[in-house]
């Protein structure tokens, strides 16, 4: 058997990348700790300070803080001034780690990743056995992290660009119509529409009761009277003659997306419109690999999206990188004949879907 000769340059490059990724994995966990313990917020509020001064402000252990801050400085997440022996956080660093609700903040992604590590034994068992894993089987951080990731994206784009990109929908919403938000989760998108279109009636549906409970509390806190939340799967939504239906980053998680889309078609009025928001993806793996976010999308699809679909009837397993062509085929099978992309961001495509 001939000896395999390794290309040392390729080996060193790959090893270097893996070590960088391992360092990043530690950084993700520490960033979650910094978020949940309030360290980043305290550092921004205090300004440049020593670990001792920050410990006095936060009540946290000084020795742990010293090591935490040192690691963060090593990763470039915060800044260290060697002469003054002080740590600080720049406006750019704060935008990434502190500014909750801004699209620049990555803490939702970090929380979602930590949720997968927290249940890694289940993830391994699911992967090895091939069984499905329902949404309800995930750690609570997965639900919170997902809402923190998507909420700011919807806040920035839904009212300002996505709805206006659809033919005639904004005028209908302003005049007053019936809207169904399918698989609404914690209700961020549902509440946004209710707040901005008070003449319309907005219904949010999700099969995960704990998420619906969170959504109801959020709507109660916002003092909205034109919104209701219900625990139902997409195929169980009652026919209330909806003018506008939305699915945000959820069709690919459904076991029977064709059946779900067909039911949505059935509960829409004759000139109704479905807005489908899905992760940005091309139609081939080769094209997707050109996207620097593809590893992230495929990773969450491996751990969350495909198992969620496989836990339901049919278990089609579209995945988070299905692409517009595959999604169009699903929608066509459901009876929709018109599918066009009307808007997009770095992370999402927005499809206008009509009969």
C-alpha positions as CSV (number, residue, x, y, z in Angstrom):
1,X,0.0,0.0,0.0
2,X,1.6,3.3,-1.1
3,X,2.1,6.0,1.4
4,X,-0.2,9.0,1.0
5,X,1.8,12.2,0.8
6,X,0.1,15.2,2.5
7,X,0.4,18.7,1.0
8,X,1.8,20.5,4.0
9,X,0.5,23.9,2.9
10,X,-3.0,22.6,2.5
11,X,-2.7,20.8,5.8
12,X,-1.5,23.9,7.7
13,X,-4.2,26.0,6.1
14,X,-7.0,23.6,7.1
15,X,-5.5,23.1,10.6
16,X,-5.3,26.8,11.1
17,X,-8.9,27.3,10.1
18,X,-10.1,24.5,12.4
19,X,-8.2,26.0,15.3
20,X,-9.8,29.4,14.5
21,X,-13.2,27.7,14.5
22,X,-12.5,26.0,17.8
23,X,-11.5,29.4,19.3
24,X,-14.7,30.8,17.9
25,X,-16.7,28.0,19.5
26,X,-15.3,29.1,22.9
27,X,-16.0,32.7,22.0
28,X,-19.7,31.8,21.2
29,X,-20.2,30.3,24.6
30,X,-18.5,33.1,26.4
31,X,-20.5,35.6,24.4
32,X,-23.7,33.9,25.5
33,X,-22.5,34.1,29.1
34,X,-21.6,37.8,28.6
35,X,-25.1,38.5,27.2
36,X,-27.0,36.6,29.8
37,X,-25.0,38.0,32.7
38,X,-25.1,41.5,31.5
39,X,-21.3,42.0,31.2
40,X,-21.4,43.6,27.7
41,X,-24.1,46.0,28.7
42,X,-22.3,46.9,31.9
43,X,-19.1,47.5,30.0
44,X,-20.7,49.8,27.5
45,X,-22.5,51.7,30.3
46,X,-19.3,52.0,32.4
47,X,-16.8,52.9,29.8
48,X,-13.1,51.9,30.0
49,X,-12.5,50.0,33.2
50,X,-10.5,47.3,34.9
51,X,-11.9,43.9,35.8
52,X,-12.0,45.0,39.4
53,X,-14.0,48.1,38.6
54,X,-16.4,46.1,36.5
55,X,-16.8,43.5,39.2
56,X,-17.8,46.2,41.6
57,X,-20.4,47.5,39.1
58,X,-21.9,44.1,38.3
59,X,-21.4,42.1,41.5
60,X,-19.7,39.4,39.5
61,X,-16.5,37.5,40.5
62,X,-13.4,39.6,39.6
63,X,-11.2,36.6,38.8
64,X,-13.8,35.1,36.4
65,X,-14.3,38.6,34.8
66,X,-10.6,39.0,34.3
67,X,-10.3,35.8,32.4
68,X,-13.6,36.4,30.5
69,X,-12.5,39.9,29.4
70,X,-9.1,38.7,28.4
71,X,-10.5,36.0,26.2
72,X,-12.9,38.4,24.6
73,X,-10.1,40.9,24.0
74,X,-8.1,38.1,22.4
75,X,-10.9,37.4,20.0
76,X,-11.4,41.1,19.2
77,X,-14.8,41.1,20.7
78,X,-13.8,43.9,23.2
79,X,-10.8,46.2,23.4
80,X,-7.9,46.2,25.9
81,X,-5.6,49.1,26.7
82,X,-2.4,47.6,28.1
83,X,-1.0,50.9,29.4
84,X,-4.2,51.7,31.4
85,X,-5.0,48.0,32.1
86,X,-8.5,48.8,31.0
87,X,-11.1,47.0,29.0
88,X,-13.7,48.8,26.8
89,X,-16.2,48.1,24.1
90,X,-16.2,50.2,20.9
91,X,-19.5,51.3,19.2
92,X,-18.9,48.7,16.5
93,X,-18.4,45.9,19.1
94,X,-21.4,47.1,21.0
95,X,-23.5,47.0,17.8
96,X,-22.7,43.3,17.5
97,X,-22.9,42.2,21.1
98,X,-25.1,44.7,23.0
99,X,-27.7,46.4,20.8
100,X,-30.7,44.1,21.3
101,X,-33.2,44.5,18.5
102,X,-30.8,45.8,15.9
103,X,-30.0,43.7,12.9
104,X,-26.3,44.0,13.7
105,X,-26.7,42.2,17.0
106,X,-25.6,38.5,16.8
107,X,-26.8,37.4,20.3
108,X,-29.8,35.6,18.8
109,X,-27.6,33.5,16.6
110,X,-25.3,32.8,19.5
111,X,-28.2,31.8,21.7
112,X,-29.6,29.4,19.0
113,X,-26.1,27.8,18.6
114,X,-25.8,27.4,22.4
115,X,-29.2,25.7,22.5
116,X,-27.8,23.0,20.2
117,X,-24.8,22.3,22.3
118,X,-27.0,22.2,25.4
119,X,-28.9,19.2,23.8
120,X,-26.0,17.7,21.9
121,X,-26.7,14.1,23.1
122,X,-30.2,14.4,21.6
123,X,-28.8,15.8,18.4
124,X,-26.4,12.9,18.1
125,X,-29.0,10.3,18.8
126,X,-31.4,11.9,16.2
127,X,-28.6,12.0,13.6
128,X,-27.5,8.4,14.2
129,X,-31.0,6.9,14.2
130,X,-32.6,9.1,11.5
131,X,-35.7,9.8,13.6
132,X,-37.5,13.1,13.5
133,X,-37.1,15.7,16.2
134,X,-40.1,18.0,16.8
135,X,-39.7,21.7,17.6
136,X,-41.0,21.0,21.1
137,X,-38.0,18.8,21.8
138,X,-35.5,21.6,21.6
139,X,-34.0,23.6,24.4
140,X,-35.8,26.9,25.3
141,X,-32.8,28.9,24.1
142,X,-33.6,27.7,20.6
143,X,-37.0,29.3,20.7
144,X,-35.7,32.6,22.2
145,X,-32.7,32.7,20.0
146,X,-34.7,32.1,16.9
147,X,-37.0,35.0,17.8
148,X,-34.0,37.2,18.5
149,X,-32.5,36.4,15.1
150,X,-35.6,36.9,13.0
151,X,-37.4,39.7,15.0
152,X,-35.0,42.5,14.1
153,X,-34.9,41.4,10.4
154,X,-38.7,41.6,10.3
155,X,-38.6,44.9,12.2
156,X,-36.3,46.4,9.6
157,X,-37.8,45.0,6.4
158,X,-41.4,43.8,6.8
159,X,-43.2,47.1,6.8
160,X,-40.7,49.2,4.9
161,X,-39.9,46.9,2.0
162,X,-41.4,43.4,1.9
163,X,-45.1,44.3,2.1
164,X,-44.7,47.3,-0.2
165,X,-43.1,44.9,-2.8
166,X,-46.3,42.9,-3.1
167,X,-49.0,43.9,-5.6
168,X,-51.8,45.8,-3.8
169,X,-51.3,44.3,-0.4
170,X,-50.3,47.4,1.5
171,X,-53.5,49.2,0.4
172,X,-55.6,46.2,1.5
173,X,-53.9,46.2,4.9
174,X,-54.3,49.9,5.4
175,X,-58.0,49.8,4.4
176,X,-58.6,46.7,6.6
177,X,-58.4,43.0,5.7
178,X,-58.0,39.6,7.3
179,X,-54.4,38.3,7.8
180,X,-53.1,34.9,8.8
181,X,-49.5,34.5,10.0
182,X,-48.8,30.8,9.8
183,X,-46.2,29.2,12.2
184,X,-45.8,32.6,13.9
185,X,-43.6,31.5,16.8
186,X,-43.3,34.2,19.4
187,X,-45.4,36.5,17.2
188,X,-42.8,39.2,16.3
189,X,-44.1,39.4,12.7
190,X,-47.7,39.2,13.7
191,X,-47.4,42.0,16.2
192,X,-45.6,44.2,13.7
193,X,-48.5,43.9,11.3
194,X,-51.1,44.5,13.9
195,X,-49.3,47.6,15.1
196,X,-48.8,49.1,11.7
197,X,-52.2,48.2,10.2
198,X,-54.8,48.8,12.9
199,X,-57.7,48.5,10.5
200,X,-56.8,44.9,9.7
201,X,-57.4,41.8,11.8
202,X,-54.3,39.7,12.3
203,X,-54.4,36.0,13.4
204,X,-51.2,34.1,14.4
205,X,-51.1,30.3,14.4
206,X,-48.4,28.0,15.7
207,X,-48.4,24.3,16.7
208,X,-46.1,25.1,19.7
209,X,-48.2,26.1,22.6
210,X,-45.4,27.6,24.7
211,X,-44.5,29.9,21.8
212,X,-48.1,31.0,21.5
213,X,-48.3,31.8,25.2
214,X,-45.2,34.1,24.7
215,X,-46.8,35.7,21.7
216,X,-50.1,36.4,23.6
217,X,-48.1,38.1,26.5
218,X,-46.2,40.2,24.0
219,X,-49.5,41.3,22.3
220,X,-51.1,42.0,25.7
221,X,-48.1,44.2,26.6
222,X,-48.4,46.1,23.3
223,X,-52.2,46.7,24.1
224,X,-53.3,45.5,20.7
225,X,-57.0,44.7,20.1
226,X,-56.8,43.6,16.4
227,X,-54.7,40.5,17.0
228,X,-55.3,36.9,18.2
229,X,-53.1,33.9,18.6
230,X,-54.1,30.2,18.3
231,X,-52.5,26.8,18.7
232,X,-53.0,25.0,15.4
233,X,-50.9,23.4,12.7
234,X,-50.9,25.0,9.3
235,X,-53.3,22.4,8.0
236,X,-55.7,23.0,10.9
237,X,-56.3,26.7,10.5
238,X,-60.0,27.5,10.1
239,X,-61.3,29.0,6.9
240,X,-61.9,32.6,7.9
241,X,-61.7,34.1,4.4
242,X,-58.2,35.5,4.7
243,X,-57.1,38.1,2.2
244,X,-53.4,37.8,3.0
245,X,-51.3,34.9,4.4
246,X,-47.7,34.9,5.5
247,X,-45.2,32.2,6.3
248,X,-41.9,33.5,7.8
249,X,-38.9,31.1,7.6
250,X,-41.1,28.1,8.4
251,X,-42.4,26.3,5.3
252,X,-39.2,24.3,4.9
253,X,-39.7,23.1,8.5
254,X,-43.1,21.5,7.8
255,X,-43.5,17.8,7.2
256,X,-46.0,18.3,4.5
257,X,-45.3,21.7,2.9
258,X,-47.4,20.9,-0.1
259,X,-50.4,20.0,2.1
260,X,-49.9,23.1,4.2
261,X,-49.6,25.4,1.2
262,X,-52.7,23.8,-0.3
263,X,-54.7,24.4,2.9
264,X,-53.5,28.0,2.9
265,X,-54.7,28.3,-0.7
266,X,-58.1,27.0,0.4
267,X,-58.5,29.5,3.2
268,X,-57.5,32.5,1.1
269,X,-60.2,34.5,-0.7
270,X,-60.3,34.3,-4.5
271,X,-57.8,37.2,-5.0
272,X,-55.8,36.4,-1.8
273,X,-52.0,36.5,-1.7
274,X,-49.5,34.4,0.2
275,X,-46.2,36.0,1.1
276,X,-43.5,33.3,1.6
277,X,-40.3,34.4,3.4
278,X,-37.6,31.7,3.2
279,X,-33.8,31.7,3.8
280,X,-31.8,33.0,0.9
281,X,-30.6,30.1,-1.2
282,X,-29.7,29.3,-4.8
283,X,-31.0,26.2,-6.6
284,X,-27.8,24.1,-6.5
285,X,-25.3,23.2,-3.8
286,X,-22.5,24.5,-5.9
287,X,-24.1,28.0,-6.0
288,X,-25.0,27.9,-2.3
289,X,-21.4,27.1,-1.4
290,X,-20.4,30.5,-2.8
291,X,-22.5,32.1,-0.1
292,X,-20.4,32.5,3.1
293,X,-23.6,31.9,5.2
294,X,-24.3,28.5,3.6
295,X,-22.4,26.5,6.2
296,X,-24.5,28.2,8.9
297,X,-27.8,27.6,7.0
298,X,-26.9,24.0,6.3
299,X,-25.8,23.5,9.9
300,X,-29.1,24.6,11.4
301,X,-30.9,22.6,8.7
302,X,-29.1,19.5,9.9
303,X,-29.8,20.1,13.5
304,X,-33.3,21.7,13.5
305,X,-35.1,22.0,10.1
306,X,-34.8,18.5,8.6
307,X,-35.4,16.8,12.0
308,X,-38.5,19.0,12.6
309,X,-39.9,18.1,9.2
310,X,-39.2,14.4,9.6
311,X,-41.1,14.4,13.0
312,X,-44.3,15.3,11.1
313,X,-46.5,13.5,8.6
314,X,-45.0,13.0,5.2
315,X,-41.6,14.3,6.4
316,X,-40.5,15.8,3.1
317,X,-37.5,17.5,4.6
318,X,-37.1,20.5,2.3
319,X,-34.3,22.0,4.4
320,X,-33.3,25.6,4.9
321,X,-31.6,25.8,1.5
322,X,-34.4,24.5,-0.7
323,X,-34.0,27.3,-3.2
324,X,-36.7,29.2,-5.2
325,X,-37.1,26.5,-7.9
326,X,-37.8,23.8,-5.4
327,X,-40.1,26.0,-3.4
328,X,-42.0,27.0,-6.6
329,X,-42.5,23.3,-7.4
330,X,-44.1,22.8,-3.9
331,X,-46.3,25.8,-4.3
332,X,-47.4,24.8,-7.8
333,X,-48.3,21.3,-6.4
334,X,-50.5,23.2,-3.9
335,X,-52.4,24.9,-6.6
336,X,-50.6,28.3,-6.7
337,X,-49.7,29.2,-10.3
338,X,-47.9,32.5,-9.8
339,X,-44.7,32.7,-7.8
340,X,-42.3,35.6,-8.1
341,X,-39.5,37.0,-6.0
342,X,-40.3,40.6,-5.1
343,X,-37.6,41.4,-2.5
344,X,-34.6,39.9,-0.8
345,X,-31.9,40.5,1.8
346,X,-28.6,38.8,2.5
347,X,-30.5,36.2,4.6
348,X,-34.0,36.0,3.0
349,X,-36.0,35.8,-0.2
350,X,-39.5,37.1,-0.4
351,X,-41.9,35.3,-2.7
352,X,-45.3,36.7,-3.8
353,X,-47.6,33.7,-4.3
354,X,-51.0,33.8,-6.0
355,X,-53.4,31.5,-7.8
